[in-house]
Amino acid sequence: MFCLLSMVACSQGLNNVAPPLILSLKDVHAKTNLTRYLNEKTWNALFPHRYGIGKKDTLNHNPDFYSYKAFVQAAKLFPEFLAEGNSKVQKKELAAFLANIAQETSGGWTEAPGGYFKWGLYYLEEIPSKGVSEEEYVDSTWKKYKAIPGRFYFGRGPKQFSWNYNYGQFSIAWYGDMDTLLRNPDRLSRDPVLSFASAIWFWMTPQKPKPSCHDIMVGKWVPTDDDILKNRMPGFGTTVNVINGGVECNMGTASERTAYRYQYYRYFCEYFKVDPGENLDCDHETPFGK
């Protein structure tokens, strides 16, 4: 059983869960290192085409769904996010987080105005791939987090949060029960802070056999002998494995979208003036669980 995050210590099991994250929204004194590395002006420069800006938000009529303010408010609920290691480690973690959410939501193309990397956070909800239906984001092997008929768990928000088991687990962390988001998954498309929080929660929370992306980037994850045998090593590439390993990793050569994910990381590392480190791709990494 992995821990569910809150502003207090993790619990040891679902019978003794920590207070839901939403209770911590009242903590006006909470701080985050995010504001050390980004301000609203730089956020606007990095993501000038984010959802709601120049693209009408037909769901919420929100002129800036992915606002800097919403990101900061969500980050304050996760005290270890961008708080471990020195400033170089924290910048690398932020670069990795931004690279992944930017590519998950990218509206860019090779000749896009301003360049491909200015088009992160363009989409709020997933555009289904050809032949993929909304119903396919249900894993029935997770008996505890049963899908609700008529509810769909496709990608929403900065991380493009998907699958019934993720909605159920994050619902426990946020609301204190699994049913709220299983019954109302579209809340992630309605509430900006909740949407950003879902992305940070996923980033911070290990789900066996996967480590958390946070632990990978700050050096807390130590690969096992099996991980080493299967080329899973500390570095940005393994965060891609955690997020989308079955689709993007161990392909020998990166697809175009995966290559852009790697390039996004280098782009943000250059922006924060930090060395990207080693093991930047997962081209030869076996997905976790295999």
C-alpha positions as a LaTeX table, in Angstrom:
\begin{tabular}{lrrr}
\hline
Residue & $x$ (\AA) & $y$ (\AA) & $z$ (\AA) \\
\hline
Met1 & 0.00 & 0.00 & 0.00 \\
Phe2 & 1.50 & 3.33 & $-1.01$ \\
Cys3 & 0.91 & 6.52 & 0.93 \\
Leu4 & $-1.61$ & 9.15 & $-0.04$ \\
Leu5 & $-0.24$ & 12.65 & 0.20 \\
Ser6 & $-1.49$ & 15.46 & 2.39 \\
Met7 & $-0.05$ & 18.32 & 4.37 \\
Val8 & 0.53 & 15.90 & 7.21 \\
Ala9 & 2.27 & 12.54 & 7.42 \\
Cys10 & 1.19 & 9.73 & 5.10 \\
Ser11 & $-1.11$ & 7.12 & 6.47 \\
Gln12 & $-0.26$ & 3.44 & 6.65 \\
Gly13 & $-3.51$ & 2.19 & 5.14 \\
Leu14 & $-6.96$ & 3.13 & 3.98 \\
Asn15 & $-8.43$ & 2.45 & 7.43 \\
Asn16 & $-6.29$ & 5.25 & 8.81 \\
Val17 & $-6.10$ & 7.70 & 5.96 \\
Ala18 & $-4.59$ & 11.13 & 6.34 \\
Pro19 & $-6.95$ & 14.11 & 6.14 \\
Pro20 & $-7.96$ & 14.75 & 2.53 \\
Leu21 & $-5.96$ & 17.35 & 0.66 \\
Ile22 & $-8.92$ & 19.65 & 0.24 \\
Leu23 & $-8.81$ & 20.44 & 3.97 \\
Ser24 & $-5.37$ & 21.92 & 3.46 \\
Leu25 & $-6.68$ & 24.51 & 1.01 \\
Lys26 & $-7.50$ & 26.58 & 4.10 \\
Asp27 & $-3.82$ & 26.79 & 5.03 \\
Val28 & $-3.10$ & 30.26 & 3.70 \\
His29 & 0.42 & 30.18 & 5.10 \\
Ala30 & 1.56 & 27.23 & 3.01 \\
Lys31 & 4.52 & 27.92 & 0.74 \\
Thr32 & 6.05 & 26.31 & $-2.31$ \\
Asn33 & 9.45 & 26.62 & $-3.97$ \\
Leu34 & 7.63 & 26.88 & $-7.29$ \\
Thr35 & 7.54 & 30.65 & $-6.77$ \\
Arg36 & 11.36 & 30.69 & $-6.49$ \\
Tyr37 & 11.71 & 29.53 & $-10.06$ \\
Leu38 & 8.61 & 30.83 & $-11.82$ \\
Asn39 & 6.52 & 33.94 & $-11.55$ \\
Glu40 & 3.41 & 34.90 & $-13.44$ \\
Lys41 & 5.36 & 36.75 & $-16.11$ \\
Thr42 & 7.63 & 33.80 & $-16.88$ \\
Trp43 & 4.65 & 31.41 & $-16.77$ \\
Asn44 & 2.88 & 33.53 & $-19.36$ \\
Ala45 & 6.01 & 33.56 & $-21.54$ \\
Leu46 & 6.51 & 29.80 & $-21.34$ \\
Phe47 & 2.85 & 28.93 & $-22.00$ \\
Pro48 & 1.38 & 31.75 & $-24.09$ \\
His49 & $-1.15$ & 29.48 & $-25.84$ \\
Arg50 & $-2.45$ & 27.60 & $-22.83$ \\
Tyr51 & $-6.08$ & 26.55 & $-22.69$ \\
Gly52 & $-8.49$ & 29.48 & $-22.42$ \\
Ile53 & $-6.02$ & 31.98 & $-23.91$ \\
Gly54 & $-6.68$ & 32.43 & $-27.59$ \\
Lys55 & $-8.79$ & 29.27 & $-27.53$ \\
Lys56 & $-12.31$ & 29.70 & $-26.21$ \\
Asp57 & $-13.04$ & 27.62 & $-23.11$ \\
Thr58 & $-16.44$ & 26.24 & $-24.05$ \\
Leu59 & $-16.63$ & 24.12 & $-20.88$ \\
Asn60 & $-16.07$ & 26.74 & $-18.20$ \\
His61 & $-15.85$ & 30.10 & $-19.95$ \\
Asn62 & $-12.61$ & 30.53 & $-18.02$ \\
Pro63 & $-10.20$ & 32.92 & $-19.79$ \\
Asp64 & $-7.17$ & 31.21 & $-18.22$ \\
Phe65 & $-7.85$ & 27.69 & $-16.93$ \\
Tyr66 & $-4.16$ & 26.81 & $-16.57$ \\
Ser67 & $-3.30$ & 29.98 & $-14.67$ \\
Tyr68 & $-0.13$ & 30.52 & $-12.68$ \\
Lys69 & $-2.26$ & 31.22 & $-9.61$ \\
Ala70 & $-4.02$ & 27.83 & $-9.87$ \\
Phe71 & $-0.69$ & 26.03 & $-10.31$ \\
Val72 & 0.80 & 27.72 & $-7.24$ \\
Gln73 & $-2.26$ & 27.01 & $-5.11$ \\
Ala74 & $-2.13$ & 23.33 & $-6.03$ \\
Ala75 & 1.65 & 23.12 & $-5.46$ \\
Lys76 & 1.24 & 24.41 & $-1.91$ \\
Leu77 & $-0.63$ & 21.23 & $-1.02$ \\
Phe78 & 2.41 & 19.05 & $-1.72$ \\
Pro79 & 5.20 & 20.21 & 0.61 \\
Glu80 & 7.85 & 17.86 & $-0.83$ \\
Phe81 & 7.26 & 18.99 & $-4.44$ \\
Leu82 & 10.33 & 21.05 & $-5.47$ \\
Ala83 & 11.54 & 21.01 & $-1.85$ \\
Glu84 & 14.14 & 18.23 & $-1.76$ \\
Gly85 & 17.80 & 18.55 & $-2.64$ \\
Asn86 & 19.58 & 21.72 & $-3.70$ \\
Ser87 & 18.35 & 24.29 & $-6.19$ \\
Lys88 & 19.81 & 22.34 & $-9.13$ \\
Val89 & 17.85 & 19.24 & $-8.15$ \\
Gln90 & 14.68 & 21.28 & $-7.70$ \\
Lys91 & 15.11 & 22.96 & $-11.08$ \\
Lys92 & 15.60 & 19.58 & $-12.77$ \\
Glu93 & 12.46 & 18.28 & $-11.12$ \\
Leu94 & 10.49 & 21.32 & $-12.25$ \\
Ala95 & 11.89 & 21.00 & $-15.79$ \\
Ala96 & 10.87 & 17.32 & $-15.86$ \\
Phe97 & 7.38 & 18.05 & $-14.54$ \\
Leu98 & 6.81 & 20.88 & $-17.01$ \\
Ala99 & 8.18 & 18.82 & $-19.90$ \\
Asn100 & 5.74 & 16.01 & $-19.24$ \\
Ile101 & 2.64 & 18.16 & $-18.77$ \\
Ala102 & 3.59 & 20.32 & $-21.76$ \\
Gln103 & 3.86 & 17.33 & $-24.07$ \\
Glu104 & 0.74 & 15.66 & $-22.64$ \\
Thr105 & $-1.28$ & 18.77 & $-23.59$ \\
Ser106 & 0.70 & 20.07 & $-26.54$ \\
Gly107 & $-1.02$ & 21.77 & $-29.43$ \\
Gly108 & 2.24 & 22.39 & $-31.23$ \\
Trp109 & 3.51 & 21.35 & $-34.62$ \\
Thr110 & 6.84 & 21.70 & $-36.38$ \\
Glu111 & 6.12 & 25.08 & $-37.94$ \\
Ala112 & 3.92 & 26.42 & $-35.11$ \\
Pro113 & 4.09 & 30.19 & $-34.54$ \\
Gly114 & 6.75 & 30.84 & $-31.91$ \\
Gly115 & 7.95 & 27.25 & $-32.19$ \\
Tyr116 & 6.65 & 23.90 & $-30.97$ \\
Phe117 & 7.64 & 24.48 & $-27.35$ \\
Lys118 & 5.35 & 27.48 & $-26.89$ \\
Trp119 & 2.24 & 25.34 & $-27.29$ \\
Gly120 & 2.18 & 23.34 & $-24.07$ \\
Leu121 & $-1.02$ & 23.22 & $-21.99$ \\
Tyr122 & $-3.08$ & 23.91 & $-25.10$ \\
Tyr123 & $-5.60$ & 21.12 & $-24.48$ \\
Leu124 & $-7.75$ & 20.49 & $-21.42$ \\
Glu125 & $-9.28$ & 17.16 & $-22.41$ \\
Glu126 & $-7.87$ & 14.33 & $-24.46$ \\
Ile127 & $-8.62$ & 14.11 & $-28.14$ \\
Pro128 & $-9.23$ & 10.37 & $-28.68$ \\
Ser129 & $-6.85$ & 8.65 & $-31.07$ \\
Lys130 & $-8.32$ & 6.92 & $-34.08$ \\
Gly131 & $-9.88$ & 3.65 & $-32.99$ \\
Val132 & $-9.75$ & 4.51 & $-29.29$ \\
Ser133 & $-13.03$ & 5.11 & $-27.49$ \\
Glu134 & $-13.70$ & 6.94 & $-24.23$ \\
Glu135 & $-14.77$ & 3.65 & $-22.65$ \\
Glu136 & $-11.31$ & 2.13 & $-23.01$ \\
Tyr137 & $-9.86$ & 3.89 & $-19.96$ \\
Val138 & $-11.26$ & 1.31 & $-17.56$ \\
Asp139 & $-9.12$ & $-1.39$ & $-15.98$ \\
Ser140 & $-11.52$ & $-3.94$ & $-14.50$ \\
Thr141 & $-8.70$ & $-5.74$ & $-12.65$ \\
Trp142 & $-8.77$ & $-2.90$ & $-10.10$ \\
Lys143 & $-11.80$ & $-4.23$ & $-8.24$ \\
Lys144 & $-11.70$ & $-1.54$ & $-5.57$ \\
Tyr145 & $-12.06$ & 1.33 & $-8.04$ \\
Lys146 & $-14.94$ & 0.15 & $-10.16$ \\
Ala147 & $-15.96$ & 2.33 & $-13.04$ \\
Ile148 & $-19.40$ & 3.91 & $-12.87$ \\
Pro149 & $-21.59$ & 3.17 & $-15.91$ \\
Gly150 & $-21.86$ & 6.24 & $-18.10$ \\
Arg151 & $-18.73$ & 7.85 & $-16.64$ \\
Phe152 & $-15.53$ & 8.14 & $-18.66$ \\
Tyr153 & $-11.96$ & 8.30 & $-17.38$ \\
Phe154 & $-10.11$ & 9.67 & $-20.38$ \\
Gly155 & $-7.31$ & 12.20 & $-20.04$ \\
Arg156 & $-8.09$ & 15.50 & $-18.37$ \\
Gly157 & $-5.94$ & 18.35 & $-17.09$ \\
Pro158 & $-2.18$ & 19.05 & $-17.30$ \\
Lys159 & $-1.19$ & 15.41 & $-16.81$ \\
Gln160 & $-4.13$ & 14.17 & $-18.93$ \\
Phe161 & $-5.16$ & 12.18 & $-15.86$ \\
Ser162 & $-6.62$ & 8.85 & $-16.98$ \\
Trp163 & $-8.01$ & 5.47 & $-15.86$ \\
Asn164 & $-10.57$ & 4.57 & $-13.22$ \\
Tyr165 & $-7.98$ & 3.47 & $-10.64$ \\
Asn166 & $-6.23$ & 6.84 & $-10.79$ \\
Tyr167 & $-9.50$ & 8.74 & $-10.42$ \\
Gly168 & $-10.45$ & 6.56 & $-7.46$ \\
Gln169 & $-7.13$ & 6.88 & $-5.66$ \\
Phe170 & $-6.84$ & 10.62 & $-6.21$ \\
Ser171 & $-10.45$ & 11.02 & $-5.05$ \\
Ile172 & $-9.47$ & 9.45 & $-1.72$ \\
Ala173 & $-6.49$ & 11.79 & $-1.41$ \\
Trp174 & $-8.51$ & 14.89 & $-2.28$ \\
Tyr175 & $-11.99$ & 14.27 & $-0.90$ \\
Gly176 & $-11.45$ & 11.43 & 1.56 \\
Asp177 & $-13.57$ & 8.99 & $-0.47$ \\
Met178 & $-13.13$ & 7.20 & $-3.77$ \\
Asp179 & $-16.62$ & 7.78 & $-5.14$ \\
Thr180 & $-16.58$ & 11.54 & $-5.69$ \\
Leu181 & $-14.31$ & 11.49 & $-8.74$ \\
Leu182 & $-15.37$ & 8.06 & $-9.93$ \\
Arg183 & $-18.90$ & 9.47 & $-10.17$ \\
Asn184 & $-17.81$ & 12.93 & $-11.31$ \\
Pro185 & $-14.57$ & 12.61 & $-13.32$ \\
Asp186 & $-15.39$ & 15.76 & $-15.26$ \\
Arg187 & $-14.57$ & 17.83 & $-12.16$ \\
Leu188 & $-10.98$ & 17.73 & $-13.38$ \\
Ser189 & $-12.14$ & 19.74 & $-16.40$ \\
Arg190 & $-14.03$ & 22.23 & $-14.24$ \\
Asp191 & $-11.76$ & 23.09 & $-11.31$ \\
Pro192 & $-8.27$ & 24.45 & $-12.21$ \\
Val193 & $-6.72$ & 23.82 & $-8.79$ \\
Leu194 & $-8.10$ & 20.28 & $-8.66$ \\
Ser195 & $-6.80$ & 19.71 & $-12.18$ \\
Phe196 & $-3.25$ & 20.84 & $-11.34$ \\
Ala197 & $-3.40$ & 18.89 & $-8.07$ \\
Ser198 & $-4.21$ & 15.68 & $-9.96$ \\
Ala199 & $-1.02$ & 16.13 & $-11.98$ \\
Ile200 & 1.15 & 16.83 & $-8.93$ \\
Trp201 & $-0.46$ & 13.98 & $-6.97$ \\
Phe202 & 0.41 & 11.56 & $-9.77$ \\
Trp203 & 3.95 & 12.97 & $-9.91$ \\
Met204 & 4.48 & 12.53 & $-6.17$ \\
Thr205 & 2.77 & 9.17 & $-5.57$ \\
Pro206 & 4.44 & 5.80 & $-6.20$ \\
Gln207 & 2.22 & 3.03 & $-7.54$ \\
Lys208 & 3.97 & $-0.32$ & $-7.26$ \\
Pro209 & 5.88 & $-1.53$ & $-9.14$ \\
Lys210 & 6.46 & 2.03 & $-10.31$ \\
Pro211 & 8.32 & 4.59 & $-8.23$ \\
Ser212 & 7.10 & 8.17 & $-8.17$ \\
Cys213 & 8.44 & 10.57 & $-10.76$ \\
His214 & 9.42 & 12.83 & $-7.88$ \\
Asp215 & 11.62 & 10.15 & $-6.27$ \\
Ile216 & 13.28 & 9.49 & $-9.63$ \\
Met217 & 14.17 & 13.13 & $-10.23$ \\
Val218 & 15.41 & 13.92 & $-6.72$ \\
Gly219 & 17.55 & 10.79 & $-6.46$ \\
Lys220 & 15.53 & 8.92 & $-3.83$ \\
Trp221 & 14.67 & 6.00 & $-6.10$ \\
Val222 & 17.31 & 3.26 & $-6.17$ \\
Pro223 & 16.85 & 0.82 & $-9.07$ \\
Thr224 & 16.77 & $-2.87$ & $-8.20$ \\
Asp225 & 18.88 & $-5.47$ & $-9.98$ \\
Asp226 & 15.85 & $-6.21$ & $-12.15$ \\
Asp227 & 15.47 & $-2.51$ & $-13.00$ \\
Ile228 & 19.12 & $-2.31$ & $-14.01$ \\
Leu229 & 18.78 & $-5.47$ & $-16.12$ \\
Lys230 & 15.86 & $-3.83$ & $-17.92$ \\
Asn231 & 17.66 & $-0.50$ & $-18.38$ \\
Arg232 & 15.48 & 1.42 & $-15.92$ \\
Met233 & 17.87 & 3.96 & $-14.46$ \\
Pro234 & 17.52 & 7.32 & $-12.64$ \\
Gly235 & 16.85 & 10.11 & $-15.12$ \\
Phe236 & 14.14 & 11.86 & $-17.09$ \\
Gly237 & 13.57 & 8.84 & $-19.34$ \\
Thr238 & 12.24 & 6.80 & $-16.45$ \\
Thr239 & 9.61 & 9.45 & $-15.63$ \\
Val240 & 8.32 & 8.87 & $-19.16$ \\
Asn241 & 8.28 & 5.16 & $-18.36$ \\
Val242 & 6.17 & 5.80 & $-15.26$ \\
Ile243 & 3.73 & 8.00 & $-17.17$ \\
Asn244 & 3.41 & 6.18 & $-20.48$ \\
Gly245 & 5.90 & 3.32 & $-20.57$ \\
Gly246 & 3.70 & 0.80 & $-22.34$ \\
Val247 & 3.23 & 3.14 & $-25.29$ \\
Glu248 & 6.45 & 5.15 & $-25.49$ \\
Cys249 & 9.28 & 3.06 & $-24.04$ \\
Asn250 & 11.45 & 0.16 & $-25.24$ \\
Met251 & 10.71 & 0.96 & $-28.87$ \\
Gly252 & 14.35 & 1.27 & $-29.91$ \\
Thr253 & 13.67 & 4.60 & $-31.58$ \\
Ala254 & 11.45 & 7.30 & $-30.15$ \\
Ser255 & 8.24 & 8.24 & $-31.91$ \\
Glu256 & 7.87 & 11.87 & $-32.93$ \\
Arg257 & 5.75 & 12.76 & $-29.88$ \\
Thr258 & 8.14 & 10.98 & $-27.51$ \\
Ala259 & 11.10 & 12.76 & $-29.08$ \\
Tyr260 & 9.34 & 16.05 & $-28.45$ \\
Arg261 & 8.86 & 15.01 & $-24.80$ \\
Tyr262 & 12.64 & 14.56 & $-24.45$ \\
Gln263 & 13.26 & 17.83 & $-26.25$ \\
Tyr264 & 10.82 & 19.63 & $-23.96$ \\
Tyr265 & 12.91 & 18.49 & $-21.00$ \\
Arg266 & 16.10 & 19.86 & $-22.55$ \\
Tyr267 & 14.24 & 23.06 & $-23.40$ \\
Phe268 & 13.15 & 23.65 & $-19.81$ \\
Cys269 & 16.56 & 22.63 & $-18.42$ \\
Glu270 & 18.13 & 25.22 & $-20.69$ \\
Tyr271 & 15.59 & 27.77 & $-19.51$ \\
Phe272 & 16.42 & 27.08 & $-15.84$ \\
Lys273 & 20.16 & 26.86 & $-16.67$ \\
Val274 & 20.60 & 23.38 & $-15.22$ \\
Asp275 & 22.31 & 20.27 & $-16.59$ \\
Pro276 & 19.66 & 17.71 & $-17.66$ \\
Gly277 & 21.73 & 14.80 & $-16.33$ \\
Glu278 & 21.90 & 11.26 & $-17.69$ \\
Asn279 & 19.41 & 8.67 & $-18.95$ \\
Leu280 & 17.23 & 11.14 & $-20.77$ \\
Asp281 & 15.22 & 8.65 & $-22.83$ \\
Cys282 & 13.44 & 5.34 & $-22.33$ \\
Asp283 & 14.02 & 4.00 & $-25.83$ \\
His284 & 15.53 & 0.79 & $-24.44$ \\
Glu285 & 13.77 & 0.66 & $-21.06$ \\
Thr286 & 11.36 & $-2.17$ & $-20.37$ \\
Pro287 & 8.07 & $-0.80$ & $-19.02$ \\
Phe288 & 7.52 & $-1.30$ & $-15.32$ \\
Gly289 & 5.75 & $-4.53$ & $-14.45$ \\
Lys290 & 7.29 & $-6.45$ & $-17.33$ \\
\hline
\end{tabular}
